Amino acid sequence: MTESFPRQQARTRHFTLGMPRSFQISPSGDQVAFLRSKGGDDPVTCLWVLDTKTGAERLVADPAALGGAEAAETEQEKARRERVREQAAGIVAFACDATLSIAAFTVAGQVWVAGLAAGAAPPRAIPARPGAFDPRPDPTGQRVAYVCDGTVRLVTLDSSLDALLIGPDGEPGVMFGLAEFVAAEEMGRTRGYWWAPDGTAVLVARVDETPVQRWHIADPANPGRAPREVGYPAAGTPNADVSLILAGLDGTTVPVEWDWAAFPYLVTVDWAEAGALIVVQSRDQRRMRLLSADPARGTTAVLREDTDEHWVDIVAGVPGWTGDGRIVWTADSEGARRLLVAAPAELAGGTAAPVTPAGLQVRGVADIDGDTVLFSASDEDPTEVALWAYGPRGLAKVTTEPGVSTGRRTGGTTVILHRSLAAPGVAITVRTENRPGEKITVTSLAENPTGPTPRPDLFSAGERGIRTALVLPSWHEPGSGKLPVLMDPYGGPHMQRVVAAQSAFADPQWFAEQGFAVVVADGRGTPGRGPGWDRAVAGDLAGPVLEDQVAALEAAAARCADLDTGQVAIRGWSFGGFLAALAVLRRPDVFHAAVAGAPVTDWRLYDTHYTERYLGYPGKNGSAYERSSLLGDAAKLQRPLLIIHGLADDNVVAAHTLRLSSALLAAGRPHSVLPLSGVTHMTPQEEVAENLLTLQVDFLRRALGI
């Protein structure tokens, strides 16, 4: 009997198991370390090394052989995995020394070190304390730092001596070496300490969570368990106080000073031989400063300040140093995010000129290899993302095939991960400069979806050119009958759904096979189309995004006469869940049923960094919160609505759904709520992930009278 798509998708963790990831390349380019499980349904991730001279892959560390593959995770590790949406087990992250000679990682709270050279000794556990996580070797490979119980500790490898580097300062609620909630959830910073290039000191984040309000997440299915207390900085409430301290191996500590009152957000740190760079941001996110730092003295100086009337975006991969001492940064100009590669004096003096044209939207910097910068960018079509390189020979496109590419580069070796509409999954190849015509394939063991191949029709909708995908059932013949429509958006900041990659449409194709014409649209606020498009949702997270879904639906119906606009449903998760509920509340003339998964219903309940970026501070811009709230629209509901929420969700807490449900009940509006006991925002449980798809289809069929 053929396995169902929902079962396969759940079993393979959305087809990610067995896929190579987390690549790190040696300075010589001869070795590539990466993570991969042993099969498409094996959740235990192992550490591997690829020899680029021979193309041979070698298993370095298998958690099953280390005796910890099935061991329980610590609470801090669970929280870290939730922030990065990690669904696998085993070795899910690793760090290396400067030469890629050793790797450090944890398995169930135990720190291990593995040699990466051929013939190296087997991995060995080092005497770190139980509950350790985020181990990182120093650049010289002599020591490993790790975080445990809110402290940073060191293990010296030749003596196996475990010692405290920096720890409790007598204040409750103060932790060291950790990324606070908003940094990990919204800023893309999941670490809280950085080694000096010579391995003699560590820059450590000091996180004081005492100002953060405490929320309590209960487990109603187990009333004997005490609620879990979490610090959650909701919009308009205090954040954690985050500062930096230089901790020397000799026991000295030096606070690093900047204008913390004006710039309380620590965005990132980059510490290379050329110097230390620190990025900080104002609470309203309209100002961002790039600082040069002298950690030994604890001083900083402003190299550059970027401002925007709405917000300044955090861009992955910057800042960084080129080999000749220039700084890599980005700036918005002429309607595009552009790459800067300039001397510190040019950045400080405002004379740094972009090295990319205005027609190229820089998405992020992947690596800086000597004087070459590898970055991802989109040109005319935001559904495609290519790798580009800027270096001594100027600007060049690295990947020319249609689709979406990401990658890494060090030592002249480039790892390219490419997705396209022509093939499922991800194709991973390695190129080396000394063999320019040769490509090494990194084997992916990930499964491909069974069933019909997704063949989305990608087009631009309406006068705003909303990138839209139309997915029809494989069995449907044009003109053979009308199809009910299912809108399937995310529709908000940070996530782009309409991309030139077959793997992005596995779920929509399955829904199409159930008898729907599925429409996926990226409206205003979604990434990839430049600052103006991003900032079109400033002050209003509801109006523009809903308008664009309606425009995309109308364009899809005009493009394909078989769409039945009298039977239109909408589904989504997280922001998409908010958008789905918003659609039936405010446009029941267009949308006839909705499934809202983990929706944000009241933006005052969502976190500071995300919410205040778009809506401002609640006390000063309350009207923006009212415009974007669903609670005031509860009395308008006249269409079937199913709300789904994990009760253990600490990102979009279940209070969002419960408050909307209470408002709907008070208004006498019937609706359905599906609570998921023990489920977080990412719904990692297989049985939950499988059954959620079928339950949604059943609800939508009933709601539309199919």
Backbone hydrogen bonds, N-H to C=O, Kabsch-Sander energy under -0.5 kcal/mol:
donor,donor_aa,acceptor,acceptor_aa,energy
8,Q,4,S,-2.4
9,Q,5,F,-3.2
10,A,6,P,-2.1
11,R,7,R,-2.7
12,T,8,Q,-2.1
13,R,10,A,-1.1
14,H,9,Q,-3.2
16,T,12,T,-1.4
16,T,13,R,-0.7
17,L,12,T,-1.9
19,M,16,T,-1.8
21,R,35,L,-1.9
24,Q,33,A,-2.4
26,S,31,Q,-2.5
29,G,26,S,-1.5
32,V,50,L,-2.1
33,A,24,Q,-2.9
34,F,48,W,-2.2
35,L,21,R,-2.7
36,R,46,C,-2.0
38,K,44,V,-0.6
42,D,39,G,-1.3
45,T,43,P,-0.8
45,T,89,A,-2.8
46,C,36,R,-1.8
47,L,61,A,-2.4
48,W,34,F,-3.0
49,V,58,R,-2.3
50,L,32,V,-3.1
51,D,56,A,-2.8
52,T,30,D,-2.5
52,T,50,L,-0.7
53,K,30,D,-0.5
55,G,51,D,-3.1
58,R,49,V,-2.5
60,V,47,L,-2.8
61,A,47,L,-1.8
65,A,62,D,-1.2
66,L,62,D,-1.0
67,G,63,P,-0.6
67,G,64,A,-0.7
68,G,63,P,-1.7
69,A,63,P,-0.7
71,A,68,G,-0.9
78,K,74,T,-2.4
79,A,75,E,-2.2
80,R,76,Q,-2.3
81,R,77,E,-2.5
82,E,78,K,-2.1
83,R,79,A,-2.0
84,V,80,R,-1.7
85,R,81,R,-0.5
85,R,82,E,-0.7
86,E,81,R,-2.9
87,Q,85,R,-0.5
89,A,43,P,-3.7
91,I,45,T,-2.5
92,V,90,G,-0.9
95,A,104,A,-1.9
97,D,102,I,-1.2
98,A,139,P,-1.5
100,L,97,D,-1.2
103,A,114,A,-2.4
104,A,95,A,-2.7
105,F,112,W,-2.0
107,V,110,Q,-2.1
110,Q,107,V,-1.5
112,W,105,F,-3.1
113,V,124,R,-2.4
114,A,103,A,-2.6
115,G,121,A,-0.7
116,L,101,S,-3.0
117,A,101,S,-0.6
120,A,117,A,-2.0
124,R,113,V,-2.5
126,I,111,V,-2.1
128,A,126,I,-2.9
132,A,109,G,-1.7
132,A,129,R,-0.9
133,F,147,V,-1.9
136,R,145,A,-2.8
138,D,143,R,-2.4
141,G,138,D,-2.2
144,V,155,V,-2.2
145,A,136,R,-2.5
146,Y,153,R,-2.1
147,V,133,F,-2.5
148,C,151,T,-2.2
151,T,148,C,-1.5
152,V,166,I,-2.7
153,R,146,Y,-2.7
153,R,151,T,-0.5
154,L,163,A,-3.2
155,V,144,V,-2.4
156,T,161,L,-2.3
157,L,142,Q,-2.4
157,L,155,V,-0.6
159,S,156,T,-0.5
160,S,156,T,-2.1
161,L,156,T,-0.8
162,D,160,S,-0.5
163,A,154,L,-2.9
163,A,161,L,-0.5
165,L,152,V,-2.4
166,I,152,V,-1.9
174,V,171,E,-1.2
175,M,207,V,-2.9
176,F,150,G,-1.9
177,G,205,A,-2.2
178,L,205,A,-0.5
180,E,178,L,-0.5
184,A,180,E,-2.2
185,E,181,F,-2.9
186,E,182,V,-2.2
187,M,182,V,-1.4
187,M,183,A,-0.5
188,G,183,A,-0.8
189,R,183,A,-2.1
190,T,188,G,-0.7
192,G,177,G,-0.7
194,W,203,L,-2.4
196,A,201,A,-2.7
199,G,196,A,-1.8
202,V,247,A,-2.1
203,L,194,W,-3.1
204,V,202,V,-0.6
204,V,245,I,-3.0
205,A,192,G,-3.1
206,R,243,S,-2.9
207,V,175,M,-3.3
207,V,205,A,-0.6
208,D,206,R,-0.6
208,D,241,D,-2.9
209,E,173,G,-2.6
209,E,207,V,-0.7
212,V,209,E,-1.2
215,W,230,V,-3.0
217,I,228,R,-3.0
218,A,216,H,-0.7
222,N,219,D,-2.4
225,R,222,N,-2.2
228,R,217,I,-2.8
229,E,227,P,-0.5
230,V,215,W,-2.7
232,Y,213,Q,-1.9
232,Y,230,V,-0.7
234,A,232,Y,-1.6
235,A,606,Y,-2.9
237,T,234,A,-2.4
241,D,208,D,-2.4
242,V,240,A,-0.6
243,S,206,R,-2.1
244,L,256,V,-0.6
245,I,204,V,-2.4
246,L,254,V,-3.3
247,A,202,V,-3.1
247,A,245,I,-0.6
248,G,246,L,-0.6
248,G,252,T,-2.9
249,L,200,T,-2.3
251,G,248,G,-1.8
254,V,246,L,-2.1
256,V,244,L,-2.6
257,E,255,P,-0.6
257,E,298,G,-2.8
260,W,258,W,-2.5
263,F,259,D,-2.0
265,Y,281,Q,-2.2
266,L,264,P,-0.6
267,V,265,Y,-0.8
267,V,279,V,-2.4
268,T,279,V,-1.1
270,D,277,L,-2.8
272,A,270,D,-0.6
272,A,275,G,-2.2
275,G,272,A,-1.5
276,A,293,A,-0.9
277,L,270,D,-3.3
278,I,291,L,-2.5
279,V,268,T,-2.4
280,V,289,R,-2.1
281,Q,265,Y,-2.1
282,S,287,R,-2.4
285,Q,282,S,-1.2
288,M,306,D,-2.4
289,R,280,V,-2.6
290,L,304,R,-2.8
291,L,278,I,-3.5
291,L,289,R,-0.6
292,S,301,A,-2.6
293,A,276,A,-2.3
294,D,299,T,-2.8
297,R,294,D,-1.1
298,G,294,D,-1.8
299,T,294,D,-1.4
301,A,292,S,-2.4
303,L,290,L,-2.9
303,L,301,A,-0.6
304,R,290,L,-1.6
306,D,288,M,-2.8
308,D,286,R,-1.7
312,V,285,Q,-3.0
313,D,311,W,-0.5
315,V,313,D,-0.5
318,V,315,V,-1.2
320,G,328,V,-0.8
322,T,326,R,-2.7
323,G,370,G,-2.2
325,G,322,T,-1.8
327,I,342,A,-3.5
328,V,320,G,-3.1
329,W,327,I,-0.5
329,W,340,L,-2.5
331,A,338,R,-2.2
333,S,331,A,-0.6
333,S,336,A,-2.6
336,A,333,S,-1.4
338,R,331,A,-3.2
338,R,336,A,-0.6
340,L,329,W,-3.4
341,V,353,A,-0.5
342,A,327,I,-2.1
346,E,343,A,-0.6
347,L,343,A,-2.0
348,A,344,P,-2.8
349,G,345,A,-2.2
350,G,346,E,-0.7
350,G,347,L,-0.8
351,T,346,E,-1.9
352,A,346,E,-1.1
355,V,339,L,-2.9
356,T,339,L,-0.6
360,L,357,P,-1.6
361,Q,359,G,-0.6
361,Q,378,S,-3.4
362,V,337,R,-2.2
362,V,360,L,-0.8
363,R,376,S,-3.1
364,G,376,S,-1.3
365,V,316,A,-2.6
366,A,364,G,-0.5
366,A,374,L,-2.2
367,D,374,L,-1.7
369,D,372,T,-3.0
370,G,368,I,-0.7
372,T,369,D,-2.1
373,V,390,Y,-3.3
374,L,367,D,-2.7
374,L,372,T,-0.6
375,F,373,V,-0.5
375,F,388,W,-2.6
376,S,364,G,-2.6
377,A,386,A,-2.3
378,S,361,Q,-2.2
384,E,381,D,-1.5
385,V,403,G,-1.6
386,A,377,A,-2.7
388,W,375,F,-3.4
389,A,396,A,-3.0
390,Y,373,V,-2.3
391,G,394,G,-1.9
394,G,391,G,-2.5
396,A,389,A,-2.6
398,V,387,L,-2.4
398,V,396,A,-0.6
399,T,387,L,-1.5
404,V,419,R,-2.7
405,S,385,V,-2.5
406,T,417,L,-2.3
408,R,415,V,-1.9
410,T,413,T,-2.0
413,T,410,T,-2.3
414,T,431,R,-2.9
415,V,408,R,-2.5
416,I,414,T,-0.5
416,I,429,T,-3.1
417,L,406,T,-2.9
418,H,416,I,-0.5
418,H,427,A,-2.6
419,R,404,V,-2.7
420,S,423,A,-0.6
427,A,418,H,-2.8
428,I,426,V,-0.5
429,T,416,I,-2.2
429,T,427,A,-0.5
430,V,440,I,-2.5
431,R,414,T,-2.7
432,T,435,R,-0.6
432,T,438,E,-0.5
433,E,412,G,-0.9
435,R,432,T,-1.0
438,E,435,R,-1.7
440,I,430,V,-2.4
442,V,428,I,-2.3
442,V,440,I,-0.5
443,T,441,T,-0.6
445,L,18,G,-3.2
445,L,443,T,-0.5
446,A,18,G,-0.7
457,D,470,L,-2.5
458,L,456,P,-0.8
459,F,468,T,-2.7
461,A,459,F,-0.5
461,A,466,I,-2.7
465,G,462,G,-1.4
466,I,461,A,-2.7
467,R,522,D,-0.7
468,T,459,F,-3.0
469,A,520,V,-3.0
470,L,457,D,-2.0
471,V,469,A,-0.5
471,V,518,V,-3.0
476,H,473,P,-1.3
480,S,477,E,-2.4
483,L,562,D,-3.2
485,V,564,D,-0.6
485,V,567,Q,-2.9
486,L,517,A,-2.5
487,M,569,A,-3.2
488,D,519,V,-2.7
495,M,492,G,-1.1
497,R,495,M,-0.5
499,V,497,R,-1.2
500,A,383,T,-2.8
501,A,499,V,-2.3
502,Q,420,S,-2.9
502,Q,423,A,-0.5
504,A,501,A,-1.3
505,F,502,Q,-1.9
506,A,503,S,-1.0
509,Q,505,F,-1.9
510,W,506,A,-1.8
511,F,507,D,-2.4
512,A,508,P,-2.3
513,E,509,Q,-2.2
514,Q,510,W,-0.8
514,Q,511,F,-0.8
515,G,512,A,-2.1
516,F,511,F,-0.9
517,A,484,P,-2.9
518,V,471,V,-2.8
518,V,516,F,-0.7
519,V,486,L,-2.3
520,V,469,A,-2.5
522,D,467,R,-2.6
523,G,521,A,-0.7
525,G,533,W,-1.2
526,T,523,G,-1.8
534,D,530,G,-2.1
535,R,531,P,-2.5
536,A,533,W,-0.9
537,V,534,D,-0.9
538,A,535,R,-1.6
539,G,614,Y,-3.8
540,D,537,V,-2.2
546,L,542,A,-2.2
547,E,543,G,-2.5
548,D,544,P,-2.0
549,Q,545,V,-1.3
550,V,546,L,-2.0
551,A,547,E,-2.4
552,A,548,D,-2.2
553,L,549,Q,-2.2
554,E,550,V,-2.5
555,A,551,A,-2.2
556,A,552,A,-2.4
557,A,553,L,-2.5
558,A,554,E,-1.9
559,R,555,A,-1.7
560,C,556,A,-2.2
563,L,560,C,-1.4
564,D,483,L,-3.0
565,T,563,L,-1.0
567,Q,564,D,-1.7
569,A,485,V,-3.1
570,I,593,A,-1.5
571,R,487,M,-2.2
572,G,595,V,-1.4
574,S,597,G,-2.4
576,G,573,W,-2.0
578,F,574,S,-2.3
579,L,575,F,-2.6
580,A,576,G,-2.2
581,A,577,G,-2.3
582,L,578,F,-2.5
583,A,579,L,-2.1
584,V,580,A,-1.5
585,L,581,A,-1.7
586,R,582,L,-2.7
587,R,583,A,-2.2
590,V,587,R,-1.7
591,F,587,R,-2.6
592,H,568,V,-3.7
593,A,568,V,-0.8
594,A,640,P,-1.7
595,V,570,I,-2.2
596,A,642,L,-3.0
597,G,572,G,-2.8
597,G,595,V,-0.6
598,A,644,I,-3.7
600,V,574,S,-0.6
601,T,599,P,-0.7
605,L,602,D,-2.4
606,Y,603,W,-1.2
608,T,233,P,-2.2
611,T,607,D,-2.0
612,E,608,T,-2.5
613,R,609,H,-0.6
614,Y,610,Y,-1.1
614,Y,611,T,-0.5
615,L,611,T,-2.9
616,G,612,E,-1.3
620,K,617,Y,-1.6
621,N,617,Y,-2.5
624,A,621,N,-1.1
625,Y,621,N,-1.0
626,E,622,G,-1.9
627,R,623,S,-2.4
628,S,624,A,-1.3
629,S,625,Y,-0.5
629,S,626,E,-0.9
630,L,601,T,-2.8
631,L,601,T,-0.8
633,D,630,L,-1.4
634,A,631,L,-1.3
636,K,633,D,-2.1
637,L,634,A,-1.5
642,L,594,A,-2.4
643,I,641,L,-0.5
643,I,672,S,-2.8
644,I,596,A,-2.6
645,H,674,L,-1.9
647,L,676,L,-2.6
648,A,679,V,-2.0
649,D,646,G,-1.3
653,V,651,N,-0.8
656,H,653,V,-2.0
658,L,654,A,-2.4
659,R,655,A,-2.5
660,L,656,H,-1.8
661,S,657,T,-2.9
662,S,658,L,-2.2
663,A,659,R,-2.2
664,L,660,L,-2.6
665,L,661,S,-2.5
666,A,662,S,-2.6
667,A,663,A,-1.4
668,G,665,L,-1.5
669,R,664,L,-3.1
672,S,641,L,-2.7
674,L,643,I,-3.3
676,L,645,H,-2.6
677,S,675,P,-0.7
679,V,676,L,-1.4
683,T,680,T,-0.9
689,A,685,Q,-2.7
690,E,686,E,-2.7
691,N,687,E,-2.1
692,L,688,V,-2.2
693,L,689,A,-0.8
693,L,690,E,-0.5
694,T,690,E,-1.0
695,L,691,N,-2.6
696,Q,692,L,-2.0
697,V,693,L,-2.0
698,D,694,T,-2.3
699,F,695,L,-2.3
700,L,696,Q,-2.6
701,R,697,V,-2.5
702,R,698,D,-2.0
703,A,699,F,-2.9
704,L,700,L,-2.2
705,G,701,R,-0.7
705,G,702,R,-0.7
706,I,701,R,-2.7
